[in-house]
């Protein structure tokens, strides 16, 4: 009996563990464990849990189309798998466990080690596959070539039939109706902007490659166009593995070959570069899990700490979270985040520098807020990017970027469609009037909560001085930035 344990790989297509477990018509028990850790995790968000549940429901539907079903267990993952294994052995089965490596959080890595040790103690076989590319040795020199070798390999086949016998198990299980009832709080969102599931993931990829990819390379930084699906909108599907990076890469490559048009090929090449960028963050977190919550350089501990905020910082942080800072581009983006559970990358970066540099609030608080709302929240990308935007990383460079929210209005939302949509108080005002603050005299919109130029100068110098100290130490030690 093969146990097929799903986690962040909620698909049948191009799934190493699915292909291995279902080979030769072996009996398979597909399962997912609703582990309390996940929905009690401080960095979890309602939109992400809902996306997960929708993906599980779709996975069950696809399994049933193949003659199988998804066993939905509930409880501590290690305890459930240990008891499941024991019960199968009592039924005279010899279980073999298939699962793909979890690289997102330390909890997952330690959980997988505990399961592997348990199987070793019982002299039972298990197989750990890859959900997406991961170099199992911390060797960045060969990473680039090995990544492209992986994404160009033939995808794992999708099983058309899965042999799942009926089993009577004494374990806490849920039906999907019970799941929705018990966890109804995660279904409270009025409108779902990103629906979960492999079927939806494939449909999203199809629509992107049909025509939405055109102009991707420049539209991705325009928040209104990105909101209107000028970007792929595949990020939550990649986060939960409802579509594989390899599938996306190969189909994108094939679409570029069909296009026979330089601009189309350039846009799709830019998109594939983002896929590689996505997996490089996963690689970094796997070998450096401390970067999720710890400053990459200890010199920054004196300035960026996860401590309780002062009263002034609390007020600034609250205004930032609620989108009431008086900076239209920041407010529009933060309101979009709370409503959609998503922002395009440029706005995520801009809002991050505003909080850390201008407001002087540690990146730890902003990173958690993002993870509490982002439907595509990925710890590997999110928290490292927060360190980057806070000015912590790459200290060997003399400068670091601080986004100007007003300049971004002119450059990225010159027709004000994004701001008008999310900050309706500014409807009717022109770009010059907004930049000049004409709305203030009419009381139609908030005054800025801070002086952007002054805080950029004062707090920017604090960060810059710390970077200089890090740079001096690294040069003396001969160390290098982890890129």
C-alpha positions, 0 to 999 in steps of 0.5 A: 500500500502506497501512502501518497501524502500531499502538502504544497504540491496539490496537483496530479500533473507533473508531480514526482510523488504522484507518478511514483506512487501510482506506477504499475497500478499499485494500491494508493492512499492519497491523503492530506492532513489538516494540521492545526499548526498551519491555520494557527501559524502567526504568518498565515492569512485567511485568503491563503487558507481558503485557497488551500481548501479550494485546492484540496476540494479540486484535488479530490474531484480530480482524484475521483475522476481517476477512480480514487479519492482524497482522504482528509485527516485532521491532527498533528501530521506526525501523529496522524502518519504514524498511526495511519502506518500502524493501522495499515500494517495491522491490516497486513499491508506494507506501507511505502510513503511518498511525499515531496520535500517541504522547503517553506518553513522550519516546522515542515522540514523538522516534521519531514525528518521525524516521519523519515526517522519513523519509517527507518525505525520500522524498516519501511520504505519511503520516497522524498520527491521534489515539488520544484527545483531544489539543489540538495547541496548548498552550492550556488556555483552550479545552481543555474545550470542544474535549474535549467536541466530540471525545468527542461526535463520531461514532466512526470506523467499524469495518471489516468487511473489510480487504484485506491481500495476502500479502507476502514481507518480509525483516524479523525477524518473530515468530509469537505462539507464538514471542512467548510462548516468547521472552518467557516471563518476562512470562507467569509470573504465576500469576493474571491479574486484568486480561486484555488485548484489545479483545474483553475491553475491550468485555466489561468496559465492557458489564459495568460499564454493566449494573450495576457502575456503581451507586454508583460515585461513593462505592464508588471510594474503598472499596478492597474494593469497588473490588477487587470491580469496583465501579469500571470496571476499564477503566484498563488498556484505556484505557492501551493503547487497546483501547477508546476514551475516546469509545466509553466516554463515549458509551456511558456517556452513553447508559446514563445516559439509559436509567436515568431514575434520579438516583443512576445518572445521578450515578454515571455523571456522576462516571465521565465526569468521570474520563474527562476527568481521564484525558485532561487528564493526557495533554495535560499530559505532551505539552507538559510531558514534563519533569514525568515525572521533574523536580520541577515547581518547582526549589525542591523539588530540595533535598528530592526527588531521584532519588539513591541512598537512605541506609541508613535510607531504603532500609529504609523503602522496602523495608518500603513496597514489600513491605507490611511497614510495620506500618500495616495499610492501607498494607500491604494496599494494597502487597500488593494492588499486587504481587499484582494489579498494581492499586490504587484511586486513594485507596489509591495516593494514601495510600501515596504520601503515606506514602512521601514525607512520612512516610518522607521518600523522594523521589517518584521512587522510589515512582513507579517502583515503581508503574510496575513493577507497575501493569497500568494504569501511565500515566506522565502520570497516575502521575508527576504524581500522585506530585508532587501527593501529595508536596506539590509541586503547587498551592503557591498553596494554604496546605495540602496533603493528608497521608492518615492510614492509620489514619483510612482504616481507619475511613472506607474499610474499617470492616468490615475486609474489605480488610485481612483479605484482604491482611493475614491476620495481623490476622484476628479483630482488631476496628477498635478493637483494630487502631487501639490496636495490641492485636496488638503484645502478641501478636506477631501483626503488625508494629510500625509502622516509624515514628511517623506523627504525628511524621514528619508534623509534621517532614517535613510542615513541610519540605515546607510551608516549601518550598511557601511559598518557591515561593508567594512567588516565583510571587506576585512573578513573577505566575506561575500553577500549571499545573493 
